[in-house]
Amino acid sequence: VPLKPGRSLMDWIRLTKSGKDLAGLKGRLIEVTEDELAKHNRKEDCWICIRGLVYNVTPYMEYHPGGEDELMKAAGMDGTDLFDQVHRWVNYESMLKECLVGRMALKPVSVSKGEFFRIKFLMFSSKLLLNKYVFFSLLYFLFYSYDWFQTDSLITIVIYTKQKDMNPEFVIVDCQDKRLRGEIIMNDYSYVLEVDLDHAVEEDFLIKIAEKIGKVEINLKKKDNFHWKMLGQPLENHNTFIKCKNRGLFYRKCKLVSKTEVTHDTKLFCFKLPKSTHFHIPIGQHVYLKQVIAGTEVVKPYTPLLPCLPLDFKEPSCHDNANIYLMIKIYPSGLFTQALDHLQVGDGISISNPEGNFKKSQVEAVEDLFLLAAGTGFTPMVKLLSFALAEVVTLRTAKLIFFNKTEDDILWRNHLEQLALKDERFEVQFVLSEPAKDWVGKQGRISSSLLSELVERSRKDSKVLICICGPTPFTEQGVQ
């Protein structure tokens, strides 16, 4: 939501460092009961619990980019689940440390005689459940295991997943300062291999994937040609099989290679992955960029795209796995985008593993694909459109309905118009909310009447997929 002047992230950082008593307890920390937490449920007196810690977010209300109403959804309650749904990646401990009230008190429990026997039964049941859990844990050892071998110059680590159709997009490997981390993603779970290597290795390594049998091979070059007694010391997450949402984000430092102007306020950034990193960014997924600004870690999500829009899918496309391309709008008062814009070629920034729930399978049998984008909401559409036109054999039509304020705001207009001329399945419709007098195209904002006019099936019972991305009011209105 639009914030009032003087309510930017930088202003909030300044306020937290001003010495003001933002928690309202004069430096004391208290134990908070559920009853006490529930009393603080108004905008002018709002406490929220996240992961067992209670924060007085009253002073933060006007600084919250999602608006006061979003914070009020968790007023006087445990907001952990809501927080995780929206932005579990945000470093709230750092952002709200001056608002900390204290820890939630443990709830005392009184037990009647009947309740005592019920608890005994539950304890017995939990043993059965525990056995199920152990059984599940053992399952992954049947499917995931690893071994390592060496020659005079090479260390070879082999991960056996027994997973058919193993895709390179499921494999992420980083080797930084002797710390080797491999992650293999299977639906909502990750298998993680993480060790502090016994000796130093070269930066570049080789990944081999036997897709049909699900074997992943990591070949590391030794810096010194002598015999290793062990692979290394296992780290905290080594040889674990956990839900993706429960493991933290892993970052690596990437260097800015180039910065190109796309429109008057939007630039295409190219960041180079380290030689010691291997990953592919799946369609529809995003990464997080992390910068330390004024002593505070600030994190923002962006969707990588292609360096160009392919016009001929018979030729090799402009997919590039060594670099990450991000199209970012630079806001005059945007703390993070201003910091990005000040980066010089060669400067570094931390970029996370890919995240997201979108699956290629959602597109693979589609006949009519409609992409509704507003502004930089266009970025996730680029890879999706490229994949659909190149790979989806059932596709009859692909239509991009692209909403912007003015003609000058339209991203990659020439690319899109050329693609529409080149491929008869593709159509682009530009819609402007603040057009010049000589604009002859569609104008207005997203609405039922406009969409009913622009979104039509190629045939009566065709399989349709509609994807939408843009500012929250745009997507909410579009979904309605």
KOLNUZA-241891 format. One line per 10 residues: number of its first residue (from 1); their letters; for each residue x, y, z of N, C-alpha, C. Coordinates in steps of 0.05 Angstrom, whole numbers. Each point is the difference from the previous one (the first is absolute). Layout:
REM KOLNUZA-241891
NUM	A	X,Y,Z,X,Y,Z,X,Y,Z; ... .
REM end
This chain:
REM KOLNUZA-241891
1	VPLKPGRSLM	17,-24,0,-17,24,0,18,25,0; -11,22,-11,16,25,2,4,9,29; 25,5,7,6,9,27,1,30,2; -6,11,23,2,29,4,29,9,-3; 5,25,-7,28,11,0,12,-4,28; 26,-8,0,14,-4,25,-6,-27,13; -12,-19,-16,-7,-26,11,13,-22,-17; 23,5,-11,15,-20,-17,14,-19,19; 12,-21,-12,16,-19,15,24,14,13; 12,18,-14,23,15,11,-8,16,24 .
11	DWIRLTKSGK	-24,12,-2,-10,16,23,-5,-18,24; -10,-25,-5,-4,-19,22,26,-8,13; 21,-5,-17,26,-7,11,11,23,18; -4,25,-10,9,23,16,-15,1,27; -26,-5,-1,-16,0,25,9,-21,20; 7,-24,-10,8,-22,18,27,6,12; 16,17,-13,27,7,11,0,26,16; -24,12,3,-2,26,13,0,-1,30; -3,-24,12,-1,-3,29,-27,2,12; -21,5,-17,-28,2,10,-9,-27,11 .
21	DLAGLKGRLI	-18,1,19,-11,-24,13,-23,-10,-17; 6,-16,-21,-20,-9,-19,-17,-22,12; 11,-16,18,-15,-22,12,-20,10,21; 7,24,12,-18,12,20,3,-11,27; 23,-14,6,4,-12,26,25,9,14; 12,22,-11,24,13,12,23,-20,3; 3,-17,-20,23,-19,-1,-5,-26,14; -23,-4,14,-5,-25,13,-11,-20,-20; 5,-26,5,-12,-22,-15,-19,-15,19; -24,-7,-10,-19,-13,18,-9,-27,-12 .
31	EVTEDELAKH	-12,-17,17,-14,-24,-10,-28,8,-6; -10,-8,-24,-27,9,-9,-18,-24,-1; -23,1,15,-20,-21,-2,-17,4,-24; -15,-21,-7,-19,3,-23,-21,21,6; -9,2,25,-21,20,7,11,28,-3; 25,4,9,13,26,-2,4,8,-29; 10,-19,-17,4,5,-28,-26,8,-14; -22,-13,7,-26,5,-13,-10,28,6; 9,12,23,-9,28,6,11,21,-19; 23,-6,-12,14,20,-17,-8,-6,-29 .
41	NRKEDCWICI	-24,6,-8,-10,-7,-26,-11,23,-16; 9,25,6,-9,23,-14,24,14,-15; -6,16,-20,21,13,-15,18,17,18; -13,13,20,16,18,18,13,-16,23; -5,-26,0,13,-17,21,0,-29,-11; 20,-7,-16,0,-25,-14,25,-17,6; -5,-23,12,22,-19,5,-5,-25,-18; 21,-11,-10,-1,-24,-16,21,-20,9; -7,-26,0,19,-21,7,10,-13,-26; 27,-2,-2,12,-15,-22,21,-19,12 .
51	RGLVYNVTPY	-4,-27,-5,18,-21,10,6,4,30; -21,5,16,3,0,29,9,27,11; 7,19,-17,9,26,9,-22,21,-6; -5,18,19,-21,20,-3,12,27,-6; -11,13,-21,9,27,-8,-22,20,1; 6,24,9,-19,23,-1,4,13,-27; -18,-6,-19,4,10,-27,-16,26,-5; -10,12,22,-15,25,-3,17,22,-14; 25,4,8,16,21,-14,7,-7,-29; -2,-26,-7,7,-8,-27,-23,2,-20 .
61	MEYHPGGEDE	-25,4,11,-24,0,-17,3,16,-26; 8,25,2,1,17,-23,24,-5,-18; 18,-18,9,24,-6,-16,-3,-27,-15; -21,-14,5,-3,-27,-11,-9,1,-29; 17,-10,-19,-6,3,-29,-26,-14,-8; -9,-20,16,-25,-14,-7,-24,14,11; 4,21,16,-23,15,11,-8,-9,28; -14,18,13,-8,-5,28,-20,-24,2; -17,-2,-20,-21,-22,1,13,-27,1; 22,-4,-14,14,-26,0,10,-6,28 .
71	LMKAAGMDGT	13,19,13,10,-4,28,-23,-6,19; -23,14,-4,-22,-3,18,-12,-28,-1; 5,-15,-21,-10,-28,-2,11,-17,22; 24,8,11,13,-16,21,0,15,27; -15,22,2,1,16,24,-10,-16,24; 16,0,22,-7,-14,24,0,-30,-2; 14,-10,-21,0,-29,-5,28,-10,-8; 2,-26,-3,24,-12,-12,-2,3,-30; 18,15,-12,0,6,-28,20,-16,-16; 11,-21,12,22,-15,-13,-9,-12,-27 .
81	DLFDQVHRWV	-23,-14,-1,-8,-12,-25,-5,21,-22; -13,22,8,-6,21,-20,26,12,-10; 19,4,18,26,11,-7,14,-18,-20; 0,-27,6,14,-19,-17,-13,-2,-28; -27,3,-1,-13,0,-26,8,23,-18; 4,23,12,5,25,-16,29,5,-4; 16,-1,21,29,7,-4,17,-12,22; 3,-26,0,16,-14,20,29,7,-2; 8,11,-23,29,7,-6,8,26,13; -19,16,10,7,27,11,14,-4,27 .
91	NYESMLKECL	21,15,5,15,-2,25,-14,17,21; -23,-10,10,-16,16,18,14,5,27; 18,-20,8,14,4,26,17,26,-1; 13,5,-23,16,24,-2,-18,25,-3; -21,-3,-17,-18,23,-5,-15,10,25; -8,-20,17,-17,7,23,13,-3,27; 27,-2,1,13,-6,25,-5,21,22; -4,26,-9,-5,21,20,-30,-1,9; -16,-16,-13,-29,-2,7,-6,-25,17; 21,-15,8,-3,-25,15,-12,5,27 .
101	VGRMALKPVS	-22,-13,6,-14,2,26,10,-22,19; 3,-24,-11,9,-23,16,-9,-26,-13; 1,-21,16,-6,-27,-9,-28,-9,10; -13,-16,-17,-26,-11,9,4,-18,24; -18,3,20,1,-17,24,-11,-28,-6; 12,-20,12,-10,-27,-4,-27,-2,14; -19,-13,-13,-28,-1,11,-1,-22,21; -8,7,25,-3,-21,21,-23,-19,-7; 3,-25,6,-20,-20,-6,-9,-15,25; -26,0,6,-10,-16,23,-13,-25,-12 .
111	VSKGEFFRIK	5,-23,12,-9,-26,-11,-18,-14,19; -25,-7,-9,-18,-16,16,8,-29,-2; -13,-17,17,7,-29,-1,-6,-12,-27; -24,7,-11,-8,-11,-26,20,10,-22; 8,25,3,19,11,-20,27,-14,2; 7,-8,25,26,-14,5,1,-26,-17; -23,-16,1,-1,-25,-15,0,5,-30; -13,23,-8,0,7,-29,28,7,-9; 15,14,17,28,7,-7,17,-25,-2; -4,-19,19,15,-25,-1,-5,-14,-27 .
121	FLMFSSKLLL	-25,0,-9,-8,-13,-25,14,15,-23; 0,27,1,12,16,-21,30,-5,-2; 13,-4,24,28,-6,1,6,-26,-14; -18,-20,5,3,-26,-13,-4,3,-30; -21,16,-8,-5,5,-29,24,14,-13; 12,19,16,22,15,-12,24,-18,-6; 3,-22,17,22,-19,-6,-5,-12,-28; -25,-7,-5,-7,-11,-26,6,21,-22; -8,25,5,6,21,-19,30,4,-4; 14,-1,22,29,2,-1,12,-22,-18 .
131	NKYVFFSLLY	-11,-24,4,10,-22,-17,-5,6,-30; -24,12,-5,-6,8,-28,20,20,-9; 7,19,17,19,21,-7,27,-12,-6; 8,-19,18,26,-14,-5,-1,-15,-26; -22,-13,-6,-4,-15,-25,3,19,-23; -12,24,1,2,20,-21,29,9,-4; 13,5,23,28,8,-1,18,-21,-14; -6,-26,7,15,-21,-12,-5,-2,-30; -24,8,-9,-7,-1,-28,20,16,-17; 8,24,10,17,16,-17,28,-12,-2 .
141	FLFYSYDWFQ	8,-16,20,26,-13,-3,-1,-21,-22; -25,-11,-5,-3,-19,-22,2,14,-27; -8,26,0,0,15,-25,24,19,-3; 10,9,23,22,20,-1,23,-11,16; 23,-3,-12,24,-7,14,23,11,-17; 24,2,12,22,11,-15,26,-16,7; 19,2,-18,26,-12,4,21,18,-12; 25,-4,7,21,16,-13,25,-16,-6; 14,8,-21,24,-14,-9,21,21,-7; 25,-9,-3,21,19,-7,21,-13,-18 .
151	TDSLITIVIY	12,18,-16,25,-7,-15,21,19,10; 23,0,-13,21,19,8,-9,29,-2; -17,6,-20,-7,28,-6,-30,6,4; -17,-20,4,-29,5,0,-13,-12,25; -21,14,9,-19,-11,20,-27,-3,-14; -12,-23,1,-26,-5,-13,-20,-8,21; -21,17,2,-22,-6,19,-24,-9,-17; -12,-22,7,-23,-11,-15,-24,-1,19; -22,13,-8,-25,-1,15,-19,-18,-16; -10,-20,13,-19,-19,-13,-28,7,9 .
161	TKQKDMNPEF	-16,11,-17,-27,9,8,-22,-21,-7; 6,-18,-19,-19,-20,-10,-25,14,-11; 3,26,-7,-22,15,-10,1,1,-31; -20,-11,-13,-1,0,-29,-5,28,-10; 10,5,-25,-3,27,-12,12,22,17; 24,-5,10,14,21,16,7,23,-19; -9,24,7,3,24,-17,23,17,11; 17,12,-17,21,17,10,-10,23,18; -26,8,-5,-12,22,16,-3,-8,30; 0,-27,5,-3,-9,28,26,-1,16 .
171	VIVDCQDKRL	22,6,-14,27,-3,13,13,27,4; 8,6,25,13,26,6,26,-8,15; 23,10,-9,25,-6,13,17,26,3; 10,4,24,18,23,6,25,-10,15; 23,11,-7,24,-6,14,15,26,7; -3,9,24,12,26,8,18,-4,24; 26,8,-4,19,-2,22,0,-27,14; 3,-22,-16,0,-27,10,-27,-10,10; -20,17,0,-27,-9,9,-15,-10,-25; -6,-26,-1,-15,-11,-23,-29,-4,9 .
181	RGEIIMNDYS	-18,10,-17,-29,-4,6,-13,-9,-26; -13,-23,2,-16,-10,-23,-28,-3,9; -19,8,-17,-29,-3,7,-14,-12,-24; -16,-20,6,-16,-13,-21,-29,3,8; -16,12,-18,-28,7,7,-18,-21,-12; -18,-11,17,-20,-19,-9,-27,9,10; -16,12,-18,-26,12,7,4,20,23; -12,-5,23,1,19,22,23,-5,19; 18,-20,-6,21,-7,18,28,5,-12; 20,3,17,27,3,-9,18,-20,14 .
191	YVLEVDLDHA	18,-13,-16,21,-16,13,25,18,-1; 12,4,23,23,18,3,25,-16,8; 22,5,-15,26,-11,7,18,24,6; 11,3,24,15,24,7,24,-7,18; 24,4,-11,24,-7,15,21,22,-2; 16,2,21,25,17,-1,22,-18,-10; 8,3,-25,18,-19,-13,27,-2,15; 12,-23,-2,25,-5,15,23,17,-11; 0,5,-26,21,17,-13,-12,18,-21; 16,18,-10,-9,20,-20,-4,-13,-27 .
201	VEEDFLIKIA	-19,11,-15,-5,-9,-28,-1,24,-18; 2,-5,-27,-1,22,-19,-29,11,-1; -2,25,-11,-27,13,-1,-19,-15,-18; 9,-7,-24,-19,-12,-19,-2,-30,5; -24,-11,-4,-4,-29,3,-19,-9,-22; -4,-26,-1,-17,-11,-21,-23,-16,12; -24,5,-10,-24,-15,9,-9,-18,-22; -4,-26,6,-11,-19,-19,-26,-11,11; -20,0,-16,-26,-10,9,-10,-23,-19; -3,-24,12,-12,-22,-15,-30,1,4 .
211	EKIGKVEINL	-14,14,-18,-28,7,4,-18,-25,4; 5,-21,-15,-18,-23,0,1,-15,26; 24,-1,13,2,-15,25,3,18,25; 1,26,-5,0,19,23,26,1,15; 23,-4,-14,26,2,13,12,27,-6; 10,13,21,13,27,-3,29,-3,9; 18,9,-18,29,-3,5,13,27,2; 14,6,21,15,25,4,30,-6,-2; 13,12,-20,29,-5,-3,16,26,8; 15,-2,22,16,22,10,30,-5,-7 .
221	KKKDNFHWKM	14,22,-7,29,-2,-5,15,7,25; 18,-18,8,16,6,24,20,22,-7; 5,18,20,21,20,-4,28,-12,3; 2,-19,18,25,-14,5,-4,-30,-5; 17,-13,-14,-3,-28,-8,10,-19,22; -15,-2,22,6,-20,20,-25,-13,10; 3,-22,14,-22,-18,8,-16,13,23; -26,1,-3,-18,10,22,-8,-24,17; 2,4,27,-9,-21,18,-30,-1,3; -13,24,-3,-29,1,2,-10,23,-18 .
231	LGQPLENHNT	-26,-1,-6,-12,21,-17,1,27,15; -7,0,25,0,25,16,-19,-3,24; -2,22,15,-17,0,23,-29,6,-8; -19,-17,9,-28,6,-7,-10,25,14; -15,17,-14,-12,24,12,-29,-6,9; -13,21,11,-25,-4,14,-21,-15,-17; -3,8,-26,-22,-12,-16,9,-23,-17; 24,-11,5,11,-21,-16,-17,-25,0; -5,-11,-24,-14,-26,-3,-28,1,13; -14,22,-5,-27,3,10,-20,2,-22 .
241	FIKCKNRGLF	-25,-7,6,-22,0,-20,-22,16,13; -4,25,-8,-18,18,14,-18,14,-19; -23,11,11,-18,16,-17,14,25,-9; -4,7,-26,14,23,-11,-6,25,17; -25,3,9,-7,25,14,13,1,28; 10,-23,10,13,0,26,30,5,0; 12,-1,-24,28,5,-1,5,29,-8; 21,11,11,5,29,-5,10,4,-28; -1,26,-8,10,7,-27,30,-1,0; 12,-9,-22,29,-1,-2,8,21,-21 .
251	YRKCKLVSKT	19,17,7,9,22,-18,28,-5,-10; 6,10,-24,28,2,-9,4,28,-12; 26,9,1,6,27,-10,3,0,-30; -15,16,-14,1,2,-29,10,28,-8; 13,2,-23,12,26,-8,-17,12,-22; -3,26,1,-14,15,-22,17,1,-25; -11,-10,-22,15,-1,-25,-8,23,-18; -26,7,0,-9,23,-17,-27,10,11; -6,25,-8,-24,14,8,-10,16,-25; -23,-8,-11,-9,12,-25,-27,13,4 .
261	EVTHDTKLFC	-3,24,-11,-26,14,2,-20,-13,-18; -24,-6,11,-22,-11,-16,-21,21,-6; -8,15,21,-18,23,-4,12,23,18; -15,22,2,9,23,15,5,-6,29; -13,-21,12,3,-6,28,6,-30,6; 5,-15,-21,4,-29,4,27,-9,-13; 15,-17,14,26,-9,-11,1,-31,1; 16,-10,-19,6,-29,0,27,-5,12; 1,-14,23,25,-6,14,8,-28,-7; 26,-3,-5,11,-27,-5,20,-6,22 .
271	FKLPKSTHFH	-5,-21,16,18,-9,21,12,-27,-7; 26,-2,4,14,-25,-6,1,-18,24; -8,-25,-3,2,-20,21,30,-7,5; 8,-7,24,28,-9,4,5,-26,-15; 25,-5,-7,7,-25,-13,-7,-24,18; 0,6,26,-4,-22,20,-30,-4,6; -18,9,-19,-29,-3,4,-12,-14,-24; -18,-18,5,-15,-12,-22,-30,1,7; -15,16,-15,-29,-3,2,-14,11,-24; -24,-10,-6,-18,10,-21,-24,11,14 .
281	IPIGQHVYLK	-11,22,-11,-23,12,12,-25,-9,-15; -17,-16,12,-24,-10,-14,-19,22,-8; -16,-5,-20,-21,19,-9,-18,7,23; -6,26,2,-20,9,20,11,2,28; 27,-5,4,11,2,27,17,26,2; 4,8,25,14,25,5,24,-5,18; 17,21,3,23,-1,18,-2,25,18; 15,-1,22,1,23,18,27,13,-2; 0,27,-1,25,16,1,3,11,28; 24,-2,11,5,10,27,23,20,0 .
291	QVIAGTEVVK	-5,23,12,20,21,3,-1,10,29; 24,7,11,1,13,26,-1,30,-5; -21,13,9,-4,29,-4,-2,13,27; 17,19,5,1,15,26,1,-20,23; 15,-22,-3,4,-19,22,-23,-20,3; -20,1,-17,-22,-19,2,-2,-16,-26; -4,-27,3,-4,-17,-23,-27,5,-13; 0,6,-25,-26,5,-15,-1,-21,-22; -24,-13,-2,-3,-22,-19,-25,6,-18; 3,-4,-26,-23,4,-18,-1,-23,-21 .
301	PYTPLLPCLP	-25,-9,-7,-2,-21,-21,-2,12,-28; 13,-14,-19,-2,8,-29,-1,-25,-17; -14,1,-22,-2,-23,-18,20,3,-23; 19,-19,-2,19,1,-22,-14,-4,-27; 11,12,-21,-11,-4,-27,23,-5,-19; -6,-2,-26,20,-4,-20,12,26,-8; 25,0,-11,12,26,-9,-14,12,-24; -16,-17,-14,-15,10,-23,-24,-19,-4; -19,8,-17,-23,-16,-6,6,-16,-26; 2,-26,1,7,-15,-25,-21,4,-21 .
311	LDFKEPSCHD	8,4,-25,-18,5,-22,-2,-25,-18; 20,-17,2,0,-24,-17,7,-24,17; -19,-17,6,4,-22,19,14,-24,-12; 7,2,-26,16,-21,-13,30,4,6; 7,26,4,27,7,6,5,-3,30; 26,-3,8,6,-1,29,-11,25,13; -14,-3,23,-12,23,13,21,15,16; -8,23,11,19,16,16,-1,-8,29; -5,-25,6,3,-10,28,29,1,7; 6,7,25,27,4,9,2,-7,29 .
321	NANIYLMIKI	12,-23,6,0,-10,28,23,11,17; 18,15,-13,23,11,16,-8,27,12; -21,12,-11,-7,27,9,-30,1,9; -6,19,17,-28,5,8,-8,28,-9; -22,1,-15,-9,26,-11,-25,8,15; 0,25,9,-23,11,15,-7,27,-11; -26,4,-6,-10,25,-10,-14,14,24; 12,23,8,-8,12,26,-7,30,-5; -23,7,11,-9,28,-1,14,15,23; 13,23,-7,14,16,20,-19,21,11 .
331	YPSGLFTQAL	-7,-1,25,-18,19,12,16,23,13; -9,25,-5,16,23,11,4,-1,30; -21,-10,14,3,-1,30,4,-29,9; 6,-18,-18,3,-28,7,28,-6,11; 1,-7,25,26,-4,13,16,-22,-14; -13,-23,-5,14,-23,-11,7,5,-30; -19,10,-16,6,3,-28,20,23,-5; 0,20,17,21,21,-2,28,-12,6; 1,-18,20,26,-13,6,9,-18,-23; -19,-13,-13,6,-17,-24,11,18,-22 .
341	DHLQVGDGIS	-14,22,-4,7,18,-23,28,12,4; 9,2,25,27,11,6,22,-21,-3; -7,-26,-3,20,-20,-4,16,5,-26; 26,-4,2,17,3,-24,7,-28,-10; 7,-2,-26,8,-26,-12,24,-11,17; -3,-25,8,21,-12,18,-9,-2,29; -20,17,8,-9,-1,27,-16,-25,5; -2,-9,25,-14,-25,7,-26,5,14; -17,-21,-2,-25,0,15,-7,-29,6; -14,-6,22,-7,-27,7,-26,-8,-13 .
351	ISNPEGNFKK	0,-24,-13,-24,-10,-14,-6,-28,11; -26,-5,6,-8,-25,12,-5,-22,-20; -6,-24,10,-10,-22,-16,-27,8,-12; -8,-13,-22,-27,5,-11,-22,-9,20; -22,14,0,-23,-6,17,-25,2,-17; -21,-14,8,-26,3,-14,-14,-26,-4; -26,1,-5,-17,-23,-2,-9,-7,-29; 7,18,-19,-10,-5,-27,14,-24,-12; -16,-16,-15,10,-25,-12,-4,1,-30; 20,-10,-15,-2,-1,-29,-25,-16,-9 .
361	SQVEAVEDLF	-6,-21,16,-23,-17,-7,-26,15,-3; -2,24,13,-24,16,-2,-4,10,-29; 22,1,-15,-2,12,-27,0,-21,-22; 10,-25,7,7,-19,-21,-22,-9,-18; -26,1,9,-22,-9,-17,-19,23,-8; 9,24,5,-17,24,-5,-4,5,-29; -25,9,-7,-6,8,-28,-1,31,-2; -12,13,20,-1,29,0,13,11,25; 21,16,-4,15,12,22,-4,30,0; -10,10,22,-5,29,3,19,10,23 .
371	LLAAGTGFTP	15,21,-7,19,12,20,-9,28,5; -7,6,25,-9,27,7,22,12,17; 13,21,-10,23,12,14,-4,30,3; 10,11,22,0,29,4,29,8,8; 12,18,-15,27,10,5,20,-22,1; 16,-1,21,21,-21,2,-11,-27,7; -27,-2,3,-13,-26,2,3,-15,-26; 11,13,-20,6,-13,-26,23,-20,3; 18,4,19,25,-16,1,-5,-30,2; -19,-11,17,-3,-29,1,-12,-11,-26 .
381	MVKLLSFALA	-12,18,-16,-13,-9,-25,20,-7,-22; 24,10,2,20,-3,-22,8,-29,-3; 9,-13,21,8,-28,-2,-24,-18,-6; -23,7,12,-24,-16,-4,-9,1,-29; 1,23,-12,-8,4,-28,19,-15,-18; 26,3,6,21,-14,-16,-4,-30,0; -4,-11,24,-4,-29,4,-25,-9,-15; -22,15,3,-26,-8,-12,2,-1,-31; 12,20,-12,2,1,-29,20,-20,-11; 20,-7,16,21,-18,-10,-6,-30,6 .
391	EVVTLRTAKL	-14,-5,22,-2,-28,10,-28,-11,1; -21,17,3,-27,-10,5,-13,-6,-27; -2,-25,-7,-10,-8,-27,-30,4,-3; -14,1,22,-29,4,-1,-9,29,-4; 19,18,4,-6,29,0,-12,10,-26; -24,13,3,-12,12,-23,4,31,0; -4,12,24,3,29,2,15,7,26; 16,21,-2,13,11,24,-4,30,-2; -14,12,20,-7,28,-2,10,15,25; 16,21,-4,9,17,22,-16,25,0 .
401	IFFNKTEDDI	-14,5,22,-15,25,4,17,16,20; 12,22,-10,21,13,15,-9,28,8; -4,4,26,-10,26,11,23,18,9; -1,25,-9,20,20,8,-14,27,2; 15,19,12,-11,28,2,2,13,-28; 24,2,-11,5,14,-25,15,-17,-19; 2,9,-25,16,-15,-20,29,-3,8; 11,21,13,28,-1,8,6,-21,21; -21,-10,13,3,-20,21,1,-28,-10; -7,-5,-26,-3,-27,-10,28,-13,-3 .
411	LWRNHLEQLA	3,-22,13,26,-14,0,2,-18,-25; 23,1,-13,6,-17,-23,-23,1,-22; -10,23,-5,-22,3,-19,8,-11,-28; 24,8,-9,9,-9,-27,3,-31,-1; 11,-11,21,3,-30,1,-27,-13,-3; -20,10,15,-26,-12,0,-14,3,-27; 2,23,-12,-13,5,-26,13,-17,-21; 27,-3,1,14,-17,-19,-9,-30,3; -3,-8,25,-8,-28,5,-28,-5,-10; -18,19,3,-27,-2,-10,-1,-3,-30 .
421	LKDERFEVQF	18,14,-14,2,-2,-29,12,-27,-9; 18,-10,16,15,-24,-7,-16,-26,6; -16,0,22,-14,-24,8,-30,6,1; -15,-13,-18,-29,6,-2,-16,-9,24; 12,-17,17,-14,-8,25,0,21,21; 19,19,-2,4,20,21,-13,27,-8; -14,12,20,-12,26,-3,6,17,25; 6,26,-4,5,17,23,-20,23,-1; -12,7,22,-19,22,2,9,19,22; 7,25,-8,9,20,20,-24,16,9 .
431	VLSEPAKDWV	-2,4,27,-22,15,12,13,22,17; -7,25,-5,12,23,15,-21,14,17; 8,7,25,-18,14,18,3,30,-3; 23,10,-9,4,29,-4,11,5,-28; -15,-7,-21,11,2,-27,2,30,-10; 18,4,-19,1,26,-14,-24,2,-18; -6,25,-10,-23,4,-17,0,-16,-25; 24,-5,-11,2,-14,-26,0,-31,3; -4,-10,24,0,-30,5,-26,-11,-12; 3,-21,-18,-23,-11,-13,-7,-28,11 .
441	GKQGRISSSL	17,-10,19,-5,-27,11,-20,1,23; -1,-23,14,-18,-2,23,9,18,23; -19,9,15,7,16,23,-19,-6,24; 10,6,24,-16,-6,24,16,-17,19; -14,-11,20,12,-17,20,-13,-28,-2; 12,-19,14,-11,-27,-1,-28,-1,11; -18,-13,-15,-29,-1,8,-13,-24,-13; -23,-7,10,-15,-23,-12,-7,6,-29; -9,24,-6,-9,6,-28,24,-1,-19; 23,10,9,24,0,-17,10,-29,-5 .
451	LSELVERSRK	0,-16,21,9,-28,-2,-19,-17,-17; -26,5,3,-19,-16,-15,3,6,-30; 10,23,-6,5,8,-28,26,-12,-11; 20,-2,18,27,-8,-9,7,-30,4; -14,-13,18,6,-28,6,-21,-19,-12; 7,-12,-22,-18,-18,-14,14,-27,-7; -14,-22,4,11,-26,-7,3,-3,-31; 19,-17,-8,2,-5,-29,-22,-19,-9; -9,-17,19,-24,-17,-6,-15,-4,26; -24,-10,-2,-19,0,23,11,-14,25 .
461	DSKVLICICG	13,-23,-3,8,-16,24,31,-2,2; 14,20,-11,30,-1,1,9,2,29; 24,-11,5,13,1,27,14,27,2; -8,15,21,10,28,3,17,3,25; 21,15,-2,15,9,24,2,30,-1; -7,13,22,3,29,3,20,6,22; 21,15,-7,20,7,20,-1,31,4; 3,9,25,-2,29,5,22,8,19; 12,23,-6,21,11,18,1,30,-2; 3,13,22,1,29,1,-3,10,29 .
471	PTPFTEQGVQ	-5,26,4,-4,10,27,-25,-14,12; 0,-2,27,-22,-14,14,-28,8,-8; -6,27,-1,-28,7,-8,-7,-10,-28; 20,0,-18,-5,-10,-28,-6,-30,0; 16,-16,15,-4,-29,0,-26,-7,14; -6,14,23,-25,-6,14,-24,6,-18; 0,23,-13,-22,7,-18,-2,-20,-23; 23,-8,-11,1,-18,-22,-11,-28,7; 7,-9,24,-10,-27,9,-30,1,4; -10,23,10,-29,3,3,-14,-2,-27 .
REM end
